[in-house]
Amino acid sequence: MRDTVIIFNPKARSEKSRELADVLREIAPEAELRMTNETGDARRLAAEAAREGYRVIAAAGGDGTVNDVANGIAGTDAVLGVLPVGTMNVFAKEHGLPDRLEQAWAVVRGPGRREIDLLAANDTHFIQLAGVGLDAQVVKETTWESKKNLGPLSYLISAAQIASRKPPKLVIEAGGVTSEGSFVLIGNGRYYGAKIVLFPKARVDDGLLDVLIFKDLGYLDIARYLAGVFVGLHTGMGGVEYFQTSEARVHSLEDVPVEVDGELSGALPVTFRVAGKLRICVP
């Protein structure tokens, strides 16, 4: 019996997606390839494969697909593999996974395994990053057509438009301490985006959430924060609060979206926590 399932998310049913499916079949003939058709399929297919007894379930897609598969196998003995074919692939970068599919498949089939923290935002699991406010609003307002035509620039355009508005007032409760801010990020690993180290103290297996609170979100504030991030000094800047905790609750009187691993996950209030462990394939 085959012991590995590859769950492939062919986003737009394009010619490139068909070519990728052919490549996956060629490099991994011993695996079963299961294709998604609509939102939620990757999670459902992963859960089905785990129930069927497959030992390794690999996500072929971006961070959103990896998140779906992780949610599908949470609480089971299945191991998560990653074949990074998405736009950012932050989780793959965090764990040193190769970009080339043949090499990534060799990691999935190899002996390397690691146990990491599995986090949760209310009832939704995540493995890399969650956000409340600015970045979640960007995810919400950036259309698929814009991403297709403009690429990463589409997110910057959305962010600029959102930054011109009055930011929400967020209340963050953690470890008996209450803080306020306009934008919150929760990390499991160090990276945000293309190998930007946002959470310098983060370890994927330390049983802790890394929390960043940004107090102000005007254009000048964002520019100042970004400058700090690029030189690695943001955690010590005025208007930024950084700490580690096992649980954090965020709420607001306003309607504020939440994202996990780059995908929308409802709105406030939300409780972030360490929900368990997950085994993954690593080099």
C-alpha positions as CSV (number, residue, x, y, z in Angstrom):
1,M,0.0,0.0,0.0
2,R,1.2,3.5,-0.8
3,D,2.1,5.4,2.4
4,T,2.2,9.0,1.1
5,V,-0.5,11.3,-0.3
6,I,0.2,14.5,-2.1
7,I,-2.6,17.1,-1.9
8,F,-2.2,19.6,-4.7
9,N,-4.0,22.9,-4.9
10,P,-4.1,23.9,-8.6
11,K,-5.2,27.5,-7.9
12,A,-6.6,28.7,-11.2
13,R,-6.8,25.4,-13.2
14,S,-4.2,27.0,-15.5
15,E,-1.8,25.4,-18.0
16,K,1.0,25.9,-15.4
17,S,-1.1,24.0,-12.8
18,R,-1.5,21.1,-15.2
19,E,2.2,21.1,-15.9
20,L,2.9,21.1,-12.2
21,A,0.5,18.1,-11.7
22,D,2.4,16.2,-14.4
23,V,5.7,17.0,-12.7
24,L,4.4,15.8,-9.3
25,R,3.3,12.5,-10.9
26,E,6.7,12.1,-12.6
27,I,8.9,12.8,-9.5
28,A,6.6,11.0,-7.1
29,P,5.1,7.9,-8.8
30,E,4.9,6.0,-5.6
31,A,2.6,8.6,-4.0
32,E,-1.1,9.1,-4.5
33,L,-2.0,12.6,-5.9
34,R,-5.3,14.1,-4.8
35,M,-6.4,17.4,-6.3
36,T,-8.5,20.1,-4.7
37,N,-11.5,21.6,-6.4
38,E,-12.7,24.2,-4.0
39,T,-12.1,26.0,-0.7
40,G,-11.8,23.5,2.2
41,D,-10.9,20.5,0.0
42,A,-7.3,20.3,1.1
43,R,-8.3,20.1,4.8
44,R,-11.0,17.4,4.0
45,L,-8.7,15.4,1.8
46,A,-5.9,15.5,4.4
47,A,-8.3,14.3,7.1
48,E,-9.5,11.5,4.9
49,A,-6.0,10.4,4.1
50,A,-5.1,10.4,7.8
51,R,-8.1,8.2,8.6
52,E,-7.2,5.8,5.8
53,G,-3.8,5.3,7.5
54,Y,-1.4,7.2,5.2
55,R,1.8,7.9,7.2
56,V,2.9,11.1,5.3
57,I,0.5,13.7,3.9
58,A,2.3,16.3,1.7
59,A,0.9,19.7,0.8
60,A,1.8,20.9,-2.7
61,G,0.9,24.6,-2.6
62,G,1.6,27.7,-0.7
63,D,1.3,28.5,3.0
64,G,-2.5,28.4,2.8
65,T,-2.5,24.9,1.5
66,V,0.0,23.8,4.1
67,N,-2.3,25.3,6.8
68,D,-5.3,23.4,5.4
69,V,-3.4,20.1,5.4
70,A,-2.1,20.8,8.9
71,N,-5.6,21.4,10.1
72,G,-6.7,18.2,8.4
73,I,-4.2,16.0,10.2
74,A,-4.1,17.8,13.6
75,G,-4.5,15.3,16.4
76,T,-3.5,12.3,14.2
77,D,-0.2,10.4,13.8
78,A,0.3,11.6,10.2
79,V,3.4,13.5,9.3
80,L,3.2,16.8,7.3
81,G,5.3,17.1,4.2
82,V,5.7,20.3,2.1
83,L,6.2,20.7,-1.6
84,P,6.5,24.5,-1.9
85,V,4.8,25.7,-5.1
86,G,3.2,28.8,-3.7
87,T,4.1,32.5,-3.9
88,M,5.8,33.1,-0.5
89,N,6.3,29.6,1.0
90,V,7.3,31.1,4.4
91,F,6.9,27.8,6.3
92,A,9.2,26.1,3.9
93,K,11.8,28.8,4.3
94,E,11.5,28.6,8.1
95,H,12.5,24.9,8.0
96,G,15.1,25.1,5.3
97,L,13.1,23.1,2.7
98,P,14.4,23.3,-0.8
99,D,12.6,25.2,-3.5
100,R,13.1,22.6,-6.2
101,L,10.3,20.1,-6.3
102,E,12.6,17.1,-6.8
103,Q,14.7,18.0,-3.8
104,A,11.6,18.8,-1.7
105,W,10.2,15.4,-2.6
106,A,13.5,13.8,-1.5
107,V,13.0,15.5,1.9
108,V,9.5,14.1,2.2
109,R,10.7,10.6,1.4
110,G,13.8,10.9,3.6
111,P,14.2,10.1,7.3
112,G,14.2,13.6,8.6
113,R,11.4,14.3,11.0
114,R,10.8,17.1,13.6
115,E,8.1,17.9,16.1
116,I,6.9,21.5,16.2
117,D,4.2,23.4,18.1
118,L,0.8,23.5,16.6
119,L,-0.9,26.7,17.4
120,A,-4.6,27.7,17.3
121,A,-6.7,30.8,16.7
122,N,-9.9,29.9,18.4
123,D,-10.7,26.6,16.7
124,T,-8.4,27.0,13.6
125,H,-4.9,25.6,13.8
126,F,-1.9,27.4,12.3
127,I,1.8,26.7,12.1
128,Q,3.7,29.8,11.2
129,L,2.0,33.1,11.7
130,A,-1.3,34.9,12.5
131,G,-2.3,38.5,12.3
132,V,-5.0,40.8,13.6
133,G,-5.7,44.1,11.9
134,L,-3.6,45.5,9.1
135,D,-2.3,42.3,7.4
136,A,-5.6,40.5,7.8
137,Q,-7.4,43.5,6.3
138,V,-4.9,43.4,3.4
139,V,-5.6,39.7,2.8
140,K,-9.3,40.5,2.9
141,E,-9.2,43.3,0.5
142,T,-6.7,42.1,-2.1
143,T,-8.6,40.4,-4.9
144,W,-7.4,37.3,-6.8
145,E,-7.4,39.3,-10.0
146,S,-5.2,42.0,-8.4
147,K,-2.7,39.4,-7.2
148,K,-2.6,37.7,-10.6
149,N,-2.0,41.0,-12.5
150,L,0.3,42.8,-10.0
151,G,1.9,40.1,-7.9
152,P,3.3,41.3,-4.5
153,L,2.6,44.9,-5.5
154,S,-1.1,44.2,-5.1
155,Y,-0.6,43.8,-1.3
156,L,1.4,47.0,-1.0
157,I,-1.4,48.9,-2.8
158,S,-4.0,47.5,-0.5
159,A,-1.8,48.2,2.6
160,A,-1.4,51.8,1.5
161,Q,-5.1,52.3,1.1
162,I,-5.8,50.7,4.5
163,A,-3.2,52.7,6.2
164,S,-5.0,55.9,5.2
165,R,-7.9,54.9,7.5
166,K,-8.3,55.3,11.2
167,P,-6.8,52.0,12.7
168,P,-8.8,49.9,15.1
169,K,-8.3,49.9,18.8
170,L,-7.2,46.4,19.8
171,V,-7.1,45.0,23.4
172,I,-4.6,42.2,24.1
173,E,-4.7,40.2,27.3
174,A,-1.8,37.8,28.1
175,G,-0.2,36.6,31.3
176,G,-2.4,38.8,33.4
177,V,-1.3,42.0,31.5
178,T,-3.5,44.1,29.3
179,S,-2.1,46.0,26.4
180,E,-3.5,48.1,23.5
181,G,-2.5,48.5,19.9
182,S,-3.6,48.9,16.3
183,F,-2.0,45.8,14.8
184,V,-1.0,42.4,16.3
185,L,1.1,39.6,14.9
186,I,1.5,36.2,16.5
187,G,4.4,34.0,15.4
188,N,5.5,30.4,15.8
189,G,8.7,30.8,13.7
190,R,11.0,33.7,13.1
191,Y,9.9,34.6,9.6
192,Y,7.3,36.8,8.0
193,G,7.2,37.0,4.2
194,A,10.4,36.4,2.3
195,K,12.8,35.6,5.1
196,I,12.2,38.7,7.1
197,V,13.0,37.9,10.7
198,L,10.1,39.4,12.6
199,F,10.2,37.3,15.8
200,P,13.9,37.0,16.8
201,K,13.3,34.9,19.9
202,A,10.9,32.5,18.3
203,R,11.5,28.7,18.3
204,V,9.0,26.4,16.6
205,D,9.1,23.9,19.5
206,D,9.3,26.0,22.6
207,G,5.6,25.9,23.6
208,L,5.3,29.7,23.3
209,L,3.6,32.3,21.1
210,D,5.7,35.2,20.0
211,V,3.6,38.4,20.1
212,L,4.3,41.7,18.4
213,I,2.0,44.7,19.1
214,F,2.2,47.8,16.9
215,K,0.7,50.8,18.6
216,D,0.3,53.3,15.7
217,L,-0.4,52.8,12.0
218,G,0.0,56.1,10.2
219,Y,2.2,56.2,7.1
220,L,5.2,57.6,9.0
221,D,4.7,54.9,11.7
222,I,4.6,52.1,9.2
223,A,7.7,53.4,7.4
224,R,9.5,53.7,10.7
225,Y,8.5,50.1,11.7
226,L,9.6,48.7,8.3
227,A,13.0,50.4,8.6
228,G,13.4,48.9,12.1
229,V,12.4,45.4,10.8
230,F,14.9,45.5,7.9
231,V,17.8,46.3,10.3
232,G,16.5,44.0,13.0
233,L,15.9,46.7,15.6
234,H,12.1,46.8,15.5
235,T,11.5,44.9,18.8
236,G,13.2,47.7,20.8
237,M,11.5,50.6,19.1
238,G,9.0,53.0,20.7
239,G,5.4,52.0,19.7
240,V,6.3,48.3,19.5
241,E,5.8,45.7,22.2
242,Y,7.3,42.2,21.9
243,F,6.8,39.3,24.3
244,Q,6.3,35.5,24.6
245,T,3.4,33.8,26.2
246,S,1.5,30.5,26.1
247,E,-1.9,32.2,25.4
248,A,-3.2,35.6,24.3
249,R,-6.7,37.0,23.8
250,V,-7.4,39.9,21.4
251,H,-10.7,41.7,21.2
252,S,-12.1,45.0,20.1
253,L,-15.4,46.9,19.9
254,E,-14.8,47.1,16.1
255,D,-15.2,44.5,13.4
256,V,-11.5,43.4,12.9
257,P,-10.4,40.5,10.7
258,V,-8.0,37.7,11.6
259,E,-5.7,35.8,9.3
260,V,-3.7,32.6,9.9
261,D,-0.9,31.5,7.6
262,G,-2.0,34.1,5.0
263,E,-5.7,33.1,4.9
264,L,-8.7,34.8,6.5
265,S,-9.9,33.1,9.7
266,G,-12.9,35.1,10.8
267,A,-12.9,38.1,13.1
268,L,-12.3,39.2,16.7
269,P,-12.5,38.2,19.4
270,V,-9.8,35.5,19.1
271,T,-7.8,33.5,21.6
272,F,-4.4,32.3,20.4
273,R,-2.8,29.3,22.2
274,V,-0.5,26.4,21.8
275,A,-2.8,23.5,20.9
276,G,-0.4,20.6,20.6
277,K,2.4,19.2,18.5
278,L,2.8,18.3,14.8
279,R,5.4,16.2,13.1
280,I,6.9,17.5,9.9
281,C,9.4,16.3,7.3
282,V,12.7,18.2,7.4
283,P,16.1,17.9,5.7
